[in-house]
């Protein structure tokens, strides 16, 4: 039971607010020394070295840098203005534009916090100005901002590829179908909602005397460059021309080129993006090192055997395991971050999934879709905090919480569809 107590202690400390990396490392040290002595950590330096020499993980800082540079080029603002031009006259058009911009930002930047904050500052005031239902507006912004967790190039998919031993390019390719299905579900929900309640999202009136041709050309000018970057980055991976790490470097260079194109380039912007990249990367790798120590101690204290015996003894075998593992990840997502789940929970589940003969790429996409939900679920969903930080005074925390509930339900619905009908999304 030492491994179970170890896991429970880590979860309690995380809920109390202790830093993630030090919680995992400290709990591992305490329980590991108590159970096996310091000799257990003799191989820890070799594990750290293998992490630092992992070329796949090099893609993480490069994609983060790419996203931060694009964020500072005011890409979100230009895309929202352009999409508003194209869809504003449709009922619920600004909300649909927000979803589509969220998808484009996801495929080009993948930075959830930046996407939610940008759309909260730009799109939310416009929706409130045109008398949109506050809950619909808040839910749309939070949901669209989290699309970067499933749409490639996604940091979650890179982490899962490393943890589960799956080529990242395969995960990127496999995630496109579920990502598009989720976007379609959001748009269909908005169309149905606005059809049933027209007053919740009125159409934006077109100003008289406006040159529509000029507006459409401006929209094309804003949309085509980031689309070209997405096609180059993902196309180079899918075509076998470049590895994910090489394409991430290409994406970083492409983001700098787009900064020149949008006339937003400055050395200060490059410096600030680099500093933020180092901070985020250091956070991810610190958690990874703590999680490595935790996994090692958990394994040595017999925790893996207890969990394996429990999960293999479930009724329904494969399906019992899948349902329970998805429920556990969903519930944990209410309280802890996706990085901790990826580094602690997933390595426990992977050997059992292999024993049961589960398609590992499909299992990884199920986990990624599930982890995306953790950004929306109260009380600790990060997207909720990001939006609340920039929302006008009239928008309450309860408006945001209630607004995301339908979108959480849609994510769970898409997850169930992926679980029950994998063959329709390209999985065997």
N, C-alpha and C positions, 0 to 999 in steps of 0.2 A: 504493500500500500504506500510505500515511500514515494513512488512516482506520482501517484494520484494526489497525495498531500502536497507534493512539490508544485504540481499544476494548479491546485486550489490556492496555494500561497501566492503564486505569481499573479493569478487573476484578482485576488483581493487587493494586493499592492497596486496593481494597475488601476483598479476602481478607486483607490484612495488617492490617485494622482501622482504616484511616483514615476520618475522618468523610465521609459520603456526599456532602453538598452541596459541601464544599471539594475533595473528590476530583474530582468532575465539573467544577467551575469551574476548578480548578488545571490539570487535564489539558487542558481546552479552551483555556485561556490559553496554555499552553506550546506545544501543537501548532499552534494557530491563528496565533500570532505567528511561529512558525518557518516555517509554510507560506505565509501570506498577509500577515503584518504586522498592525499594530494597526488598520489601516483596516477589517479584517474585522468588528471589534466596534463599528463606528460606529452600527449600528442596534440594538444591545443595549438602550439605554434605552427605545426604542419597544416592544420586545418585553416588557420588564419592565412598562411602563405598560399594555400590553394585558392582561397577566396580572392586574394589580391592579384593572383595570376590568371583569374578567369576572364577571358577576353569577351565573353557574352555580356558580363556585367559592365564592361566599359561602355556599352550602349546607353546605360542609364544616365550618366552625366551629360553625354552628348545630346540625347533627346531632351533632357531638361534644359540645356543651354539653348537648343533650337526653339523650344517653347517660350522661354523667357525673352529671347530676342524678338520673336514675333509678337509677343504680348506688348513690348515696348514700342512697336511700330504702329500702335493704335489699329491693329488689324481688326479687332472685334468691333470697334466703332464703325469702321468703314463697311464691314460686312453687314452689320445691323441696319445701317442707313440704306444699303443697296437692297437687301432682302425686304425691308419695309417698303421700298419703292415698288418691288415686284408683287408683293402679297398684301400690302396694306389695305387695298380696297375690298379684300375678301373678309367676310365675317370671321373674326378670330385670326386675321391675317398677321398681326404683329406677334401673336403667340406662336403661330406656325413658323414665322421668320426666325423667332428666337430658337426654336428647336433645330431648324436647318443650320443656323449660324453655330449653334452648339456642336452640331455634328462636324462642321467644317473646322471649327477650333479644335475639336477633339482629334481630328486626323492631322492637324498641322501643329498644334501646341501641346495638347494633352495635359495642361496644367489646370486642375480642377478649380483651385482657389482663384486663379487669375480669371478664368472663364466666368465663374459665378459673380465675382466682384465687378468685372467689366460689364456684364449684361445687367447686373443689378443697378449700376450707375447710369447706364444708357437706356436700356429697354424698359425697366420698371417705371420710371417717371413718364415715359411716353404712353405705356399701357394705362397707368392711372389717370393721365390727362384725358384719354378717350373713354373713361368710365369703365374700364375693365374690372371684373370681379377681382378683388385683391388676392383671394385664395388661389384663383386660377393663375394669375400673374406670377405669384410667388412660387407656386408649384412648378410652373413651366420653366422658370429661370433655374431653379435648383436642379430639376431633372435634366435639362439640356446641358447644364454645366458639368454633370457627372458622366456624360457620354464618353469622355476621354479614358474612362477605366475599362471599356470594352472595345472601343473602336481603335484599331492600330494607328500609329505605334503607341501602345499602351505600356506604362511602367509595370502594371500588374502582370501583364502577359510575359514580360521579360523576366520578372521575378519567378513566376510560376514555371516558365521554361527551364530556368536554372534549377529550381528546387525539384522539379519532377523529371528532369532529364529529357525534355522534349525540345527539338529545334524551334527556336523562336519564330523563324519564318513560317513554319507549319502552323503555329498558334495564331500568328497574324492573319494568315490566309483563312483559317477556320473561323476566326472571330468576325469576319466581314458579314456573313449571312445573319447571325444572331444580332449584330449591331444594327444592320438595316431593318431587321424585323422590329427591334425595339423603337427605332425612330418612327417607323410606320405606325406602330401601336400608339405612340404619343400623338401623332398627327391625327389619326382616326379618332382618338378620344377627344381631342380639341374640337374637331369638326362636329362630332355627335353632341358634345356638351353645348356648343354655341348654337347648334340647330334646335336643341331642346330649350335653351335659355338664351335667346338672341340678345337680351340686354346685358348678358355677362361679358360679351366681347364684341361691341359694335365695330363696323367697318370704319376705316380711317378715310375721311372725305378727301378727294383729290382737289388740290388748289387750282383755281382757274388761271389760265395764261401760262401754265408750266409746259415747257418743251419736253414732251414724253420721250422723244428720241434721245435727247441729251441725257435724260435720267437713266434710260436703259443702257446707254453707252458707259455711263459712270458706274452703273451696277456691274456690267461686264468687266470693266477695268479693275474693280475691287475684288471680284470673285475669281477671275481666271488665274492670277499669279499664285495665290495659295493652293488652288486646285492643281496647278502645274507642279508645285513643290511636292504635294501629296503623291501625285502620280510618279514623280521621279524617285521619291524615297521608297514607297511601297512597291512600285514597279520593278525597281532594281533588286529588291528582295525576292519577289514572286518570280521574276524572270531568271533567277539564279546568277545575276550579274554581280551582286554584292552580298556580303554577309550583313546581318542586322547591325553590327558594329560599324561596318564600312558605310552603310546607308545612313546611319545616325550621324556620322561625320559629314557626309554629303548634305544631310538635312541642316546641320549647323551652318555649313558654308552657304547653303541656299537661303537660309533665314537672314544672313548678313547681306546677301545680294538683294533680297526683298526689302530690307531696311533702306538700302540705297534707292531702290525703285520707288518706295513710298516717301523718300526724302526725310527719313527719320534717323539716318545713321549718325552716330557720334561715338568718339572713343569712350566718353563717359558711359554711354549706353552699353557698350561692350564690357567695360570694367564692372558696372553694376550687375549685369547679367552673369558675368563670371563669378563674382563674389556670391551671389544668390545660388548659383549652381553648386559651388563648393559647399555651402551650408546645407543644402538639401541632400547632396550626395553623402556628406559626412554623417548626417542623421540616419540615412538609410543603411550605410555600412556599419555604423555603430550598433544599430538594432540587429543587423545580420550577425555581428560578432557575438553579441549577447545571446542571440537566439541559437547560435552554433554551440555555445557552452551549455545552454539550457537543454538542447536536444541530446547532447552527449551525456549529460548527467541523467536526464530522463530515461535514456536507453539503458545506461549502466545500472540504474536503480530498479529496473524491471518494469517500468511504466509501460513500455511499448508492448510487452507480452500481455499485460493485463488488458490494455485497450484492444489488442488484436484478438484475444480470446473472446472478449465481449462482443466485438463487431462481427466476427465470423460466426458467432452463435445466434445471431439475430434471425427471426423468422423471415422467410422470403429471400434469404441469402443476398444475392446481388442487389435486388430492389430494396430490401430492408436496409442494407448498408447505404445505398444512394440516398434514400429518403432521410435516414437519420443524420448522415453527414451533412446534407444540405440544410436540415433544420438546425443542427449545431452551429454551422457557419453563419446562418441567418441570425440566430439569437445572439451569438457572440458579437456580430456586427453592430448590434445596438449599443455595445459598451466599449469595444476596443477597435483599433485601427486595422486596415487591411494588411499592413506590413507585418504586424504581429501574427495575424492569422496565417498569412502566407509562409512565415518562417517557423511557426510553432505547430499549428494544427495540421497543415497540409503534409509535412513530412511523416506524420503519424498515420495519415490516411492512405498515402501512396502505396506502401507495401501491401496493404489489405486489398486495395483496388486491383493491384497486379495479380494477387492470388486468385481473385474472383474473375479475372479475365476481362476486366472493363477496359474499353478503348480509352487510353490515357489522354489523347488530345481532346476527346469529347468531355472527359472528366475535368480537364483543366478549364475548358470553356464554361462548363457548369459552375465551377468555383469562381471564375472571373465574373460571370454574370451575377452570382450571389454576392460577391464582395462589393460590387458596384452599389448594391442596395445599402451597404453600411454608411455611405455618404449621405443618405437621405433619412435614415431611421432616427427618430428622437430616442433618447434625449441628447445623444452625442454626435449626431450626424454633422460632419464638418461643413457641408454645403449650407446647412441651416444657419450656422454661426457666421459664415462668410456673407450670406445675404443680409442677415440681421444687422451686421456691422455697417452696411451701406444703405439700408432701406430708409425711406422717409419716416418722419415721426408718426404718421398715421397708420403705418404697418406694424402690427404687433407680432410678438413671437408666436402667439396662438394662430394668427393668420398664416404664418409660414408653416407651422406644424400641420394644420388642417389642409393647407394647399398641397403638401407633398404626399398626403395619404393616397389619393388616386394613382399617383405615379409609382408609388411603392407597390400598390396592387398590380399595376401593369407590368412592373419588373418581375414580380413573382409569377404572374401569368405567363410571361415570355419564358421564364425559367422552367415552368411546368411543361410548356410546349416543347422546349428543348430537351427536357427529360423524357417525355412520353413519345415524341415524334422525331427522334434524332435523324432518321433517314431522310426526312424532307429538308434538312439543313446540311446535308452532305456527310453525315456520320454513319458509319456502319455498326 
